[in-house]
Amino acid sequence: MVGAVNPLRPVAVQLGRQPWLPRFTPQIVTVDHTIQRVTFGRVTLLTLAGLPELVLTVRGRKSGVERRTPLLCAPRDDGWLVAGSNWGMPELPGWARNLEAADEALVTYRGDDTVVVPRRACGDERDVHWEVLVQVWPNYELYARRTEREIPVYLLTPKD
């Protein structure tokens, strides 16, 4: 049914508000990777709840080892938006530090791989994209209140 609201979305949003949830990030990521593996990347933990998710693969800025991170996203005609929220923790997530040091990364979205060029949005552009992300995941506003840092917004645009 087109346009139907996924009944799991409100549950996911409510869970995402809980201050204890970040402690379970390793377990959440493990479950997500398992779902992706058995569905060949077509289904993710968040997509089960009606939320858009991609897997970002980017080389570690120090190790050079490729790191795969499932992320909530806002799909666009020209790529994807992601936020370096880290659940509102004071530090930037590791994937975001790696992304800022990278010239390119790989996005896996609905089972398809796309090489992307990452760019951090600034100023008014960031504010516009932030509002789009908040529409997808209202908890970003809560995460922003939990931290003193400005949560970065990244544009992931397919490489020509």
TAWOLIN-V818811 format. One record per backbone hydrogen bond with DSSP energy under -1.0 kcal/mol. CO is the residue of the C=O (numbers start at 0). NH is the residue of the N-H. Records with the same first field share a line. If there is no record, write none. Layout:
# TAWOLIN-V818811
CO = NH  NH
This chain:
# TAWOLIN-V818811
0 = 3
5 = 8
7 = 11
8 = 12
9 = 13
10 = 14
11 = 15
14 = 17
17 = 20
19 = 22
20 = 23
21 = 24
23 = 27
24 = 28
25 = 29
26 = 30
27 = 31
28 = 32
29 = 33
30 = 34
31 = 35
32 = 36
33 = 37
34 = 38
35 = 40
38 = 41
40 = 110
43 = 47
45 = 50
46 = 49
51 = 72
53 = 70
54 = 107
55 = 68
56 = 105
57 = 66
59 = 63
64 = 59
66 = 57
68 = 55
70 = 53
73 = 80
75 = 78
78 = 75
79 = 155
80 = 73
81 = 153
82 = 84
84 = 87
85 = 88
92 = 96
93 = 97
94 = 98
95 = 99
98 = 101
104 = 115
105 = 56
106 = 113
107 = 54
108 = 111
111 = 108
113 = 106
114 = 158
115 = 104
116 = 156
118 = 154
122 = 126
123 = 127
124 = 128
125 = 129
126 = 130
127 = 131
128 = 132
129 = 133
130 = 134
131 = 135
132 = 136
136 = 139
137 = 140
138 = 142
139 = 143
140 = 144
141 = 145
151 = 83
152 = 120
153 = 81
154 = 118
155 = 79
156 = 116
